[in-house]
Amino acid sequence: MAHVMVLNGPNLGMLGVREPEVYGSANLDDLRAALVADAGERHTVDLRQTDSEAEIIGWLHEAFRNGCPVILNPAAFTHYSYGMRDAAAMVAEAGLPLIEVHITNPHRREEFRHTSTISGIASGVIAGFGFDSYRLALRAIG
């Protein structure tokens, strides 16, 4: 059974209450339950969230050391975190799946959200499908 890390960046701990008209009314516990159900016997799902750039970098280092595929929603870090990009590149360059996900489609939002430091090194990018973006990423991992 493969271990998959699902890493979430800043403000995603407020899902369900933060801008429900944009992000929906479900929270991270709902996301965890959906991913665990989808994973079945194929994967264990380790869903984490942080508002700390340093912590998410540490988790990417952990994924690299342990050979874990990563589903990454970098949230606001998407647009400017070169440190996180470098840590994510270690995962991708090791041949591990690294899938960037977004609940919304950043290209339909403000212009500053159109640039990602992660997309260029990710195995794939899935955006705009709500929590189904994560579920599709889990399926892509296998």
Secondary structure, DSSP 8 states (H G I E B T S, - for coil): -EEEEEEE-TTGGGTTTS-HHHH-S--HHHHHHHHHHHHTTTEEEEEEE-S-HHHHHHHHHHHHHHT--EEEE-GGGGGT-HHHHHHHHHHHHTT--EEEEESS-GGGS-GGGG--SSTTTSSEEEESSTTHHHHHHHHHH-
